[in-house]
Amino acid sequence: MFARNQIGLKSGVLIALLLLANSATAQIPAEFIDVRQVVRGVTIDLRYFSRNNFVGEFIDGYEESNMLMTRETAAALIPVENQLRAMGLGLKIFDAYRPQQAVDHFVRWAEDLDDTRMKYRYYPNVDKANLFSDGYIAARSGHSRGSTVDLTIIDRATGDELDMGTPWDFFDLRSWPSSTEVSATQRANRMLLRTLIIEAGFRPLETEWWHFTLENEPFPDTYFNFVIQ
């Protein structure tokens, strides 16, 4: 009887935790903020709240064009934007917090090998059947922890992005920061971005020149699923 009661209690606790987690997905935690509230002049290009992305449609969980991230991440970007502004440049952010449901959307899309409508633009040299094995798509993303950002540098006078050798979210070895297939100018632009972001307390990803994660991220083990609204 005691063992049975223990099992029942554990089951009840588990159900309660699941219900709590599900109810929390509709609420934006107080620890998250739209970066434009703290980083003056930053440019936002939230591609997943559009059809201009590798899937070719609006992505689940992106219901507004708000660029959410943890407060610590937004604060760490302030000195980067300030340094760039002094050079006539600025930051453009493509993505930050990414709901788990968006990651699930990517997984479903990757499993549909017949949908290649955006291949010509985002993965022309990669067989879609290899997106998982090549590491381009995964069941979890550091973005869902709220302290990872995808960004680039723009010319503040024209709004044009600096030439980084590939577009953002381009599935190709040329997107690796270490690629030797890009020009000296493109490598220099990547190094400028990388240097400023690392100095601000971020660590880079060695397969994407645009991807950086806050070293002291506040939620290193939590993958959130609340909607961007």
BAFI-880514 format. One line per 4 residues: their letters; for each residue x, y, z of N, C-alpha, C. Coordinates in steps of 0.001 Angstrom, whole numbers, padded with zeros to 6 digits. Each point is the difference from the previous one (the first is absolute). Example, Ala and Ser with C-alpha at 12.3 -4.5 7.8 and 13.67 -1.06 7.14 Angstrom:
AS = 013190:-005690:007800:-000890:001190:000000:000900:001200:000000 ~ -000350:001050:-000720:000820:001190:000060:-000770:001090:000730
This chain:
MFAR = 000835:-001206:000000:-000835:001206:000000:000865:001250:000000 ~ 001070:-000001:000813:000870:001152:000078:000672:000261:-001342 ~ 000487:-001099:-000613:000658:000141:-001294:-000974:000518:-001045 ~ -001241:-000528:000053:-001000:000436:-000970:-000320:001476:000191
NQIG = -000090:000431:001263:-000269:001419:000273:001153:000880:-000493 ~ 001227:-000529:000163:001163:000758:-000474:-000061:000206:-001507 ~ -000362:-001094:-000700:-000105:000089:-001456:-001060:001012:-000394 ~ -001150:-000065:000717:-001065:000943:-000298:000419:001434:000243
LKSG = 000739:000205:001089:000469:001343:000331:000964:000509:-001065 ~ 000935:-000873:-000407:000966:000404:-001012:-000697:000320:-001316 ~ -001006:-000831:-000333:-000742:000243:-001232:-000738:001329:000063 ~ -000585:000287:001184:-000706:001259:000155:000927:001193:-000123
VLIA = 001189:-000111:000597:000984:001081:-000098:000425:000202:-001441 ~ 000232:-001123:-000712:000412:000096:-001387:-001067:000684:-000842 ~ -001262:-000395:000209:-001094:000620:-000754:-000080:001486:000304 ~ 000168:000355:001274:-000051:001416:000386:001110:000787:-000674
LLLL = 001204:-000599:-000053:001115:000690:-000639:-000239:000168:-001491 ~ -000578:-001024:-000625:-000306:000098:-001423:-001039:001083:-000266 ~ -001019:000051:000859:-001030:001029:-000159:000593:001383:000189 ~ 000910:000130:000977:000650:001283:000244:000821:000406:-001208
ANSA = 000723:-000968:-000556:000825:000296:-001170:-000861:000427:-001177 ~ -001117:-000698:-000208:-000874:000328:-001116:-000630:001371:000165 ~ -000404:000339:001224:-000607:001311:000216:001025:001104:-000159 ~ 001271:-000310:000315:001052:001015:-000086:000337:000356:-001438
TAQI = -000306:-000892:-000952:000369:000275:-001378:-000719:001222:-000554 ~ -001122:000389:000582:-000759:001140:-000506:000496:001321:000578 ~ 000879:-000041:000970:000455:001202:000676:001468:000280:-000315 ~ 000320:001260:-000248:001392:000386:-000199:000624:000225:001367
PAEF = 001022:-000765:000367:000621:000166:001322:000546:001410:000197 ~ -000007:000457:001221:000475:001348:000314:001474:000178:-000332 ~ 000733:-001102:-000082:001433:000063:-000288:000302:000255:-001467 ~ -001049:000040:-000843:000186:000224:-001435:-000465:001398:-000380
IDVR = 000640:000555:-001039:-000292:001361:-000409:000209:000126:-001500 ~ -000723:000935:-000637:000266:000336:-001401:001273:000844:-000020 ~ 000973:-000403:-000815:001303:000658:000003:-000106:001490:-000285 ~ -001021:000430:-000758:-000127:001416:-000348:-000320:000877:001204
QVVR = -000390:-000635:001113:-000263:000773:001209:001279:000468:000680 ~ 001119:-000636:-000310:001241:000360:000691:001158:000340:-000931 ~ -000035:-000483:-001240:001099:000274:-000935:-000472:001028:-001019 ~ 000427:001225:000176:-000460:001107:-000846:000524:-000145:-001425
GVTI = -000913:000072:-000966:000400:000020:-001404:000234:-001347:-000644 ~ -000177:-001085:000731:000239:-001318:-000584:-001039:-000295:-001082 ~ 000423:-000688:-001054:-000890:-000355:-001100:-000481:-001439:000164 ~ -001277:-000225:-000250:-000619:-001318:000161:-000466:-000518:-001360
DLRY = 000297:-001251:-000275:-000481:-000656:-001220:-000405:-001420:000384 ~ -001164:-000127:000625:-000455:-001288:000541:-000560:-000848:-001143 ~ 000874:-000730:-000665:-000364:-000730:-001214:-000996:-001127:000262 ~ -000008:-000550:001202:-000928:-001098:000269:-001430:000502:000186
FSRN = -000175:001312:000126:-001328:000603:-000017:-000257:000525:-001416 ~ 000257:-000853:-000972:-000166:000335:-001410:000155:-001279:-000814 ~ -000069:000118:-001298:000248:-001136:-000881:001427:000012:-000543 ~ 000773:001008:000407:001376:000124:-000476:000951:-000762:000927
NFVG = -000093:-001324:-000039:000871:-000859:000798:000113:-001348:-000702 ~ 000819:-000896:000524:000274:-001240:-000725:-001214:-000926:-000110 ~ -001019:000197:000850:-001226:-000784:-000103:-000923:000591:-001064 ~ -000020:001326:-000094:-000849:000667:-000981:-001375:000341:000512
EFID = -000177:000010:001332:-001301:000340:000585:000205:000540:001407 ~ -001043:000628:000565:000073:000469:001379:000205:-001206:000916 ~ 000876:000166:000972:000388:-001113:000858:-000834:-000012:001278 ~ -000381:-001198:000442:-000805:-000160:001209:000657:000700:001192
GYEE = -000817:000716:000770:000491:000664:001200:000405:001442:-000201 ~ 000134:000433:-001264:000334:001391:-000316:-001290:000702:-000419 ~ -000627:000693:000948:-001282:000647:-000269:000097:001522:-000060 ~ 001152:000538:000332:000255:001436:-000114:001466:000184:-000368
SNML = 000341:001198:-000480:001383:000269:-000409:000829:000538:001164 ~ -000166:-000588:001174:000769:000404:001174:001241:-000869:000127 ~ 001153:000607:000231:001259:-000720:000125:000291:-000217:001484 ~ -000511:-001108:000527:000124:-000276:001429:001308:-000717:000320
MTRE = 000512:000295:001174:001199:-000655:000522:000067:000274:001493 ~ 000889:-000680:000699:000141:000277:001425:000554:001412:000189 ~ -000341:000586:001134:000449:001356:000287:001527:000097:-000004 ~ 000655:-001053:000491:001460:-000004:000032:000592:000056:-001408
TAAA = -000636:-000697:-000928:000488:-000005:-001375:-000167:001370:-000642 ~ -001158:000589:000176:-000240:001331:-000554:000990:001011:000560 ~ 000249:-000052:001307:000935:000938:000624:001407:-000167:-000555 ~ 000379:-001251:-000281:001347:-000265:-000513:000192:000538:-001414
LIPV = -001094:000210:-000732:000101:000510:-001368:000129:001519:-000056 ~ -000284:000687:001098:000069:001470:000012:001386:000509:-000386 ~ 001080:-000461:000633:001317:000525:-000382:000392:-000354:-001432 ~ -000481:-001118:-000516:000305:-000370:-001381:-000629:001011:-000956
ENQL = -001272:000295:000222:-000689:000982:-000852:000656:001376:000121 ~ 000416:000367:001201:000640:001302:000195:001325:000094:-000752 ~ 000789:-001060:000053:001284:-000004:-000714:-000216:000062:-001509 ~ -000973:-000723:-000485:-000273:000023:-001430:-000516:001358:-000447
RAMG = -000832:000626:000821:-000549:001305:-000351:001122:001017:-000192 ~ 001025:-000101:000813:001140:000912:-000125:000729:-000180:-001324 ~ -000189:-001131:-000642:000621:-000288:-001293:-000968:000202:-001159 ~ -001202:000510:000295:-000999:000168:-001035:-000709:-001288:-000363
LGLK = 000089:-000980:000908:-000571:-001313:-000238:-001059:-000312:001053 ~ -000623:-001166:-000081:-000991:-000392:000990:-000279:-001486:-000071 ~ -000723:-000489:000986:-000377:-001407:000043:-001335:-000227:-000686 ~ -000115:-001111:-000702:-001286:-000505:-000483:-000168:-001395:000583
IFDA = -001140:-000240:000661:-000251:-001291:000641:-001087:-000743:-000766 ~ 000291:-001243:-000350:-000939:-000838:-000745:-000848:-000889:000912 ~ 000578:-000436:001093:-000732:-000888:000897:000666:000015:001367 ~ -000811:-000242:001032:000526:-000109:001361:-000758:-001144:000668
YRPQ = -000889:000307:000950:-000797:-001078:000599:-000821:-000699:-001073 ~ 000020:-001334:000034:-000736:-000822:-000974:-000825:-001033:000753 ~ -001327:000056:-000058:-000818:-000977:000715:000303:-001435:-000454 ~ -000123:-000947:000915:000212:-001398:-000349:-000946:-000435:-001117
QAVD = -001195:000571:-000038:-000940:-000363:-001058:000506:000416:-001373 ~ 000817:001049:-000054:000618:000393:-001262:001043:-001037:-000421 ~ 000779:-000474:000963:000983:-001046:-000283:-000713:-001255:-000501 ~ -001132:-000335:000624:-000791:-001150:-000442:-000496:000198:-001433
HFVR = -000339:001234:-000347:-000422:000332:-001357:001138:-000287:-000981 ~ 001205:000411:000363:001164:-000260:-000851:000200:-001504:-000215 ~ -000164:-000763:001065:000193:-001447:-000092:-001020:-000620:-000955 ~ -001259:000399:000137:-001039:-000528:-000901:000305:000363:-001450
WAED = 000438:001242:-000205:000329:000439:-001351:001168:-000811:-000561 ~ 001022:-000230:000800:001170:-000738:-000468:-000335:-001440:-000358 ~ -001016:-000549:000654:-000405:-001382:-000280:-000817:-000109:-001280 ~ -000512:001124:-000498:-000777:000014:-001238:000963:000267:-001165
LDDT = 000523:-001049:-000573:001039:000141:-001024:-000533:000565:-001314 ~ -001317:000046:-000153:-000578:000533:-001229:-000084:001525:-000006 ~ 000110:000620:001181:-000103:001462:000099:001395:000613:-000131 ~ 000334:000410:-001187:001315:000603:-000250:-000144:001390:-000633
RMKY = -001097:000673:000312:-000289:001284:-000667:001057:001063:000261 ~ 000707:-000061:001154:001006:001015:000318:001431:-000512:-000159 ~ 000157:-001159:-000581:001329:-000597:-000148:000951:000908:-000777 ~ -000489:000604:-001081:000853:000818:-000860:000640:001162:000758
RYYP = -000657:000422:001082:000477:001194:000715:000756:-000321:001286 ~ -000415:-001052:000705:000555:-000248:001327:000879:-001250:000117 ~ -000172:-000973:-000897:000844:-001198:000088:000211:-000626:-001378 ~ 000500:000784:-000956:000138:-000486:-001376:000984:-001153:-000156
NVDK = 000955:-000105:000902:001038:-001018:-000140:-000156:-001165:000977 ~ -001127:-000050:000700:-000226:-001041:001004:-001249:-000792:-000364 ~ 000107:-001321:000045:-001164:-000860:-000203:-000877:000101:001240 ~ -001268:000299:-000167:-000876:000174:001154:-000024:-001237:000888
ANLF = 000192:-001174:-000571:000008:-001240:000772:001156:-000038:001002 ~ 000988:000887:-000177:001182:000004:000872:-000013:001126:001025 ~ -001094:000744:000093:-000018:001149:000903:000199:-000393:001458 ~ -000549:-001167:000413:000194:-000458:001376:001439:-000483:000204
SDGY = 000458:-000878:-000869:001337:-000593:000171:001109:001036:-000128 ~ -000237:001040:-000791:001004:001052:-000154:-000073:001049:001109 ~ -000998:-000112:000878:-000084:000889:001151:-000724:001311:-000228 ~ -000654:000156:-001141:-000694:001251:-000262:-001345:000094:000720
IAAR = -000630:-001136:000238:-001277:-000066:000708:000152:-000964:001168 ~ -000535:000389:001175:000061:-000855:001186:-001293:000149:000785 ~ -000243:-000955:000893:-001245:-000013:000766:-000022:001062:001091 ~ 001164:000542:000341:000067:001073:000995:000960:001070:-000477
SGHS = -000247:001226:000456:000846:001123:-000386:000341:000835:001226 ~ 001236:000467:000056:000394:000907:001068:-000814:001279:000002 ~ -000571:000351:-001147:-000843:001199:-000072:-001184:-000089:000962 ~ -000486:-001203:000257:-001174:-000159:000871:000312:000314:001458
RGST = 001275:000122:000331:000381:000388:001367:-000006:001521:000175 ~ -000110:000731:-001096:-000207:001443:000077:001233:000868:-000007 ~ 001194:-000597:-000092:001222:000800:000080:000921:-000206:-001194 ~ -000572:-000459:-001105:000748:-000158:-001248:-000572:000959:-001028
VDLT = 000891:000626:-000778:-000435:000969:-001004:000653:-000306:-001340 ~ -000757:000261:-001069:000514:-000042:-001364:000030:001434:-000490 ~ 001177:000479:-000413:000085:001408:-000365:001100:000261:-001012 ~ -000023:001218:-000523:001022:000451:-000928:000217:001498:000217
IIDR = 000812:000600:-000867:000308:001426:000087:-000528:000698:-001238 ~ -000563:001188:000182:-000473:000796:-001127:000722:001342:-000058 ~ 000025:000574:-001184:000436:001382:-000207:-001172:000883:000417 ~ 000192:000809:001013:-001110:000768:000546:-000529:001033:-001006
ATGD = 000846:000498:-000877:-000438:001020:-000959:-000911:-000583:-001066 ~ 000282:-001226:-000434:-000759:-000595:-001104:-000961:-001098:000459 ~ 000276:-000580:001162:-000791:-001131:000466:000441:-001324:-000588 ~ 001007:000031:-000866:000479:-001224:-000642:000825:-000839:000973
ELDM = -000150:-001303:-000117:000815:-000912:000801:001430:-000030:-000535 ~ 000979:-000082:000906:001362:-000226:-000442:000076:-001385:-000640 ~ 000878:-000135:-000986:000135:-001260:-000725:000739:-001015:000871 ~ -000725:-001039:000433:000575:-001034:000849:000333:-001284:-000781
GTPW = -000174:000041:-001303:000345:-001172:-000797:-001153:-000918:-000290 ~ -000961:-000065:000915:-001244:-000740:-000207:-001122:000772:000675 ~ -001242:-000246:-000396:-001128:000571:000738:-000149:-000699:001351 ~ -000837:000558:000853:-000370:-000651:001263:-000772:-001277:-000290
DFFD = 000177:-001007:000841:-000704:-001274:-000091:000298:-000751:-001295 ~ 001163:000232:-000571:000391:-000690:-001219:000680:-001311:000383 ~ -000622:-001127:-000363:000508:-001313:000379:001133:-000399:-000954 ~ 001222:000247:000429:001139:-000248:-000885:001284:000128:000821
LRSW = 001039:-000698:-000431:001289:000104:000692:000573:001408:-000080 ~ -000405:000778:-000990:000489:001376:-000099:-000504:000870:001148 ~ -001037:-000446:000701:-000515:000751:001146:000840:-000194:001251 ~ 000900:-000977:-000026:000886:-000196:001145:000911:001222:000137
PSST = 000191:000537:001191:000906:001144:000170:001416:-000275:-000500 ~ 000401:-001255:000033:001358:-000369:-000405:000134:-000251:-001496 ~ -001084:000145:-000765:000047:-000304:-001426:001048:000845:-000719 ~ 000757:-000651:-000878:000988:000701:-000828:-000554:000275:-001394
EVSA = -001270:-000299:-000209:-000623:000212:-001305:-000571:001406:-000150 ~ 000126:000818:001048:-000491:001374:-000078:001187:000937:-000165 ~ -000283:001216:-000442:001072:000956:-000291:000604:000594:001266 ~ 001111:000703:-000165:000661:000648:001132:-000914:001037:000646
TQRA = -000731:000749:-000810:-000929:001002:000541:-001119:-000663:000787 ~ -000529:-001082:-000529:-001071:-000733:000685:000497:-000588:001316 ~ 001211:-000515:000009:000580:-000533:001252:000202:001122:001005 ~ 000416:001164:-000474:000202:001143:000897:-001320:000449:000617
NRML = -001058:000005:-000786:-001316:000370:000525:-000465:-000997:001054 ~ 000205:-001273:-000272:-000355:-001035:000981:000811:000175:001281 ~ 001283:000319:-000154:000853:000153:001170:-000397:001205:000837 ~ -000441:001081:-000646:-000467:001166:000742:-001191:-000382:000869
LRTL = -000969:-000661:-000598:-001174:-000443:000756:000407:-000935:001130 ~ 000790:-000985:-000316:000412:-001012:000967:000761:000622:001170 ~ 000920:000904:-000307:000825:000613:001041:-000846:000810:000980 ~ -000880:000847:-000537:-000824:000846:000865:-000958:-000833:000854
IIEA = -000583:-001039:-000585:-000972:-000809:000729:000687:-000846:001076 ~ 001143:-000557:-000317:000727:-000789:001003:000440:000893:001154 ~ 000469:001204:-000315:000415:000940:001054:-001173:000363:000907 ~ -001216:-000073:-000530:-001196:000337:000779:-000481:-001169:000858
GFRP = 000678:-001148:-000095:-000346:-001117:000873:-000737:-001145:-000666 ~ 000092:-000089:-001316:-000657:-001074:-000729:001022:-001009:-000514 ~ -000451:-001211:-000242:000842:-001014:-000638:-000563:-000284:-001395 ~ 000867:-000209:-000969:-000464:-000227:-001369:-000327:-001468:-000254
LETE = -000672:-000237:-001119:-000235:-001351:-000508:000912:-000185:-001196 ~ 000712:-001095:-000052:001014:-000162:-001025:-000554:-000385:-001368 ~ -001331:-000168:-000112:-000588:-000355:-001288:-000880:001098:-000595 ~ -000189:001110:000750:-000844:001093:-000490:000622:001324:000414
WWHF = 000360:000836:-000939:000667:001256:000342:-000916:000963:000753 ~ -001318:-000199:-000073:-000981:000940:000575:-000482:-000384:001404 ~ 000385:-001145:000520:-000612:-000608:001186:000893:000147:001230 ~ -000548:000617:001073:000762:000209:001235:-000891:-000229:001222
TLEN = 000578:-000572:001045:-000730:-000297:001233:000676:000686:001183 ~ -000779:000634:000852:000533:000658:001191:000695:-001033:000882 ~ 001241:000261:000372:000763:-000954:000799:-000692:-000334:001316 ~ -000436:001012:000704:-000662:-000212:001296:-001514:000077:-000173
EPFP = -000532:-000848:-000868:-001436:000041:-000256:-000765:-000410:001255 ~ -001093:000687:000301:-000731:-000253:001244:-000796:-001302:000017 ~ -000302:-000558:-001175:-000806:-001237:-000058:000711:-001058:-000851 ~ 001146:-000485:000455:000797:-000919:-000825:-000649:-001349:-000243
DTYF = -000993:-000361:000798:-000618:-001322:-000128:-001502:000063:-000275 ~ -000523:001188:-000304:-001442:000160:-000191:-000305:000352:-001445 ~ -000893:-000794:-000626:-000413:000244:-001371:-001455:000466:000027 ~ -000191:001293:-000211:-001321:000608:000151:-000860:-000240:-001248
NFVI = -001317:000140:000201:-000914:-000223:-001113:-001120:001043:-000046 ~ 000165:001126:000688:-001045:001026:-000063:000033:000700:-001370 ~ -001166:000449:-000423:-000159:000630:-001312:000550:001421:000026 ~ 000601:000421:-001114:000444:001385:-000155:-001218:000821:-000398
Q = -000420:000886:000894:-001221:000774:-000244:000138:001401:000576
